[in-house]
């Protein structure tokens, strides 16, 4: 469920998960499984049926991603 909330609509809707609150005892496993799921997502033209994640909506969103990831 966490992956769906994070990656649905490329994470660019008002209901997207911004944070995942995970108990410390399972955090490493959760992170590994979430990363594995993310690696398997097809990224490209969102109108293609097999694509799960399209491009960011604009430069502002791109800048926000860079701020969060950096």
Rosetta silent file (secondary structure, phi, psi, omega in degrees, C-alpha in Angstrom):
SEQUENCE: XXXXXXXXXXXXXXXXXXXXXXXXXXXXXXXXXXXXXXXXXXXXXXXXXXXXXXXXXXXXXXXXXXXXXX
SCORE:     score description
SCORE:     0.000 S_00000001
   1 L     0.000  -37.848 -179.735    0.000    0.000    0.000 S_00000001
   2 H   -60.312  -40.845  179.642    2.835    2.404    0.763 S_00000001
   3 H   -65.298  -41.461 -179.832    4.238    2.064   -2.738 S_00000001
   4 H   -61.325  -46.813 -179.301    0.855    2.723   -4.325 S_00000001
   5 H   -62.457  -28.521 -178.245    0.348    5.876   -2.266 S_00000001
   6 H   -86.122  -39.985 -172.262    3.768    7.112   -3.213 S_00000001
   7 H  -100.792  -12.987  179.087    3.924    6.263   -6.908 S_00000001
   8 H   -59.417  134.107 -178.854    0.300    6.598   -8.088 S_00000001
   9 H    56.159   34.308 -179.996    0.068    9.467  -10.579 S_00000001
  10 H    58.212   22.982  178.892    3.848    9.883  -10.257 S_00000001
  11 H    70.782   20.013 -172.891    3.270   11.143   -6.714 S_00000001
  12 L  -112.878   30.137  175.417    1.865   14.423   -8.062 S_00000001
  13 L  -118.017  164.133 -175.289   -1.653   14.437   -6.679 S_00000001
  14 L   -65.794  -16.607 -178.827   -2.911   15.944   -3.449 S_00000001
  15 L   -98.390    4.923 -177.925   -3.380   12.486   -1.936 S_00000001
  16 L   -65.185  144.529  176.406    0.162   11.255   -2.614 S_00000001
  17 L   -70.572  126.466  177.528    2.117    9.899    0.342 S_00000001
  18 L   -95.483  -27.647 -179.502    4.762   12.369    1.369 S_00000001
  19 L  -141.970  152.470  174.895    6.218   10.278    4.166 S_00000001
  20 L  -116.462  116.386  177.476    6.217    6.672    5.213 S_00000001
  21 L   -93.997  112.888 -172.831    6.073    6.150    8.958 S_00000001
  22 L  -129.796  135.982  178.817    7.598    2.755    9.603 S_00000001
  23 L   -61.355  140.807 -177.858    8.567    1.094   12.889 S_00000001
  24 H   -55.091  -31.793 -176.449   12.331    0.931   13.377 S_00000001
  25 H   -68.966  -18.272  179.861   12.228   -2.849   13.675 S_00000001
  26 H  -123.177    6.543 -174.335   11.087   -3.218   10.038 S_00000001
  27 H   -60.700  -44.261 -178.855   12.484   -0.009    8.504 S_00000001
  28 H   -64.222  -44.398  179.270   15.415   -1.628    6.678 S_00000001
  29 H   -64.888  -43.367  179.534   13.250   -4.365    5.190 S_00000001
  30 H   -60.114  -46.776 -179.746   10.527   -1.862    4.245 S_00000001
  31 H   -61.128  -43.707  179.779   13.047    0.427    2.558 S_00000001
  32 H   -63.720  -43.510 -179.844   14.579   -2.455    0.604 S_00000001
  33 H   -68.214  -38.508  177.486   11.179   -3.709   -0.573 S_00000001
  34 H   -64.799  -42.707  177.775   10.032   -0.196   -1.532 S_00000001
  35 H   -64.022  -40.550  177.562   13.245    0.366   -3.498 S_00000001
  36 H   -61.493  -43.202  177.985   12.825   -3.008   -5.217 S_00000001
  37 H   -62.984  -44.827 -179.283    9.273   -2.054   -6.202 S_00000001
  38 H   -62.157  -40.958  179.356   10.414    1.349   -7.483 S_00000001
  39 H   -62.382  -27.297 -177.102   13.167   -0.224   -9.575 S_00000001
  40 H   -86.639   -9.580 -178.629   10.584   -2.450  -11.276 S_00000001
  41 L   -74.049  134.767  176.135    8.278    0.420  -12.318 S_00000001
  42 L   -79.097  126.533 -179.256    8.275    1.298  -16.008 S_00000001
  43 E  -114.875  121.855 -179.565    9.060    5.011  -16.459 S_00000001
  44 L   179.872 -145.197  179.402    8.187    6.653  -19.774 S_00000001
  45 L   -67.051  117.087 -174.948    5.194    8.070  -21.652 S_00000001
  46 L   -68.434   -9.202  177.091    2.266    7.793  -19.199 S_00000001
  47 L   -82.407  -12.669  177.093   -0.209    7.145  -22.025 S_00000001
  48 L   -78.558  133.594 -173.439    1.411    3.769  -22.704 S_00000001
  49 L   -58.432  -37.945 -175.165   -0.462    1.019  -20.857 S_00000001
  50 L   -81.757   -4.704 -177.385    2.614   -0.706  -19.434 S_00000001
  51 L   -86.830  132.802 -179.069    4.068    2.542  -18.032 S_00000001
  52 L  -100.692  -29.721 -175.388    3.589    3.188  -14.315 S_00000001
  53 E  -134.238  127.144  177.097    5.343    6.532  -13.886 S_00000001
  54 L  -100.944 -167.641 -177.819    5.481    9.464  -16.292 S_00000001
  55 L   -73.574  164.554  173.374    7.476   12.689  -16.186 S_00000001
  56 L   -68.514  156.308 -171.810    7.187   15.343  -13.496 S_00000001
  57 L   -72.066  -34.408 -178.604    4.586   17.995  -14.180 S_00000001
  58 L  -163.601  178.275 -179.147    6.871   21.034  -14.351 S_00000001
  59 H   -62.495  -33.367  178.526   10.201   22.578  -13.386 S_00000001
  60 H   -63.564  -41.492  177.496    8.939   23.515   -9.935 S_00000001
  61 H   -67.438  -39.222  176.071    8.151   19.902   -9.131 S_00000001
  62 H   -58.192  -45.954  179.989   11.550   18.870  -10.504 S_00000001
  63 H   -62.859  -37.711  178.232   13.226   21.398   -8.205 S_00000001
  64 H   -64.774  -42.234  177.757   11.223   20.081   -5.244 S_00000001
  65 H   -60.531  -44.998  179.434   12.338   16.506   -5.980 S_00000001
  66 H   -62.202  -38.114  178.974   15.963   17.642   -6.125 S_00000001
  67 H   -64.150  -42.945 -177.353   15.528   19.469   -2.802 S_00000001
  68 H   -71.758  -40.361 -175.329   14.056   16.405   -1.089 S_00000001
  69 H   -77.112  -32.052 -176.906   16.518   13.889   -2.529 S_00000001
  70 L   -72.064    0.000    0.000   19.658   15.967   -2.011 S_00000001
